[in-house]
Amino acid sequence: MQIHKELDTRGLNCPLPILKAKKSLNEMQSGELLRVVSTDAGSVRDFQAFARQTGNALVEQQTVGSDFIHVLRRR
């Protein structure tokens, strides 16, 4: 999987990870992948809802230690 852009939102709480991801996705081309790393446990369900509402695909979610990693594909 080729990640085109990575966003570190560790230490930020809702809604900041979503807002920063939205801004980054708007700067990307269709089909490109954005990887977001967050420490907010609520980001798991937040990114699921965000993907449904915006039409961007949530390709992967995983937890690594205290980090929650989300990979989105730009619509």
ZIRAFEN-V84514 format. One record per backbone hydrogen bond with DSSP energy under -0.5 kcal/mol. NH is the residue of the N-H (numbers start at 1). CO is the residue of the C=O. Records with the same first field share a line. If there is no record, write none. Layout:
NH->CO / CO
This chain:
3->1
4->33
5->33
7->35
9->7 / 37
12->9
16->13
19->15
20->16
21->17
22->18
23->19
24->20
25->21
26->22
27->23 / 24
28->25
31->74
32->29
34->72
35->5
36->34 / 70
37->7
38->36 / 68
39->9
41->39
43->40
44->41
46->42
47->43
48->44
49->45
50->46
51->47
52->48
53->49
54->50
55->51
57->73
59->57 / 71
60->71
62->69
64->62 / 67
67->64
68->38
69->62 / 67
70->36
71->60
72->34 / 70
73->57
74->32 / 72
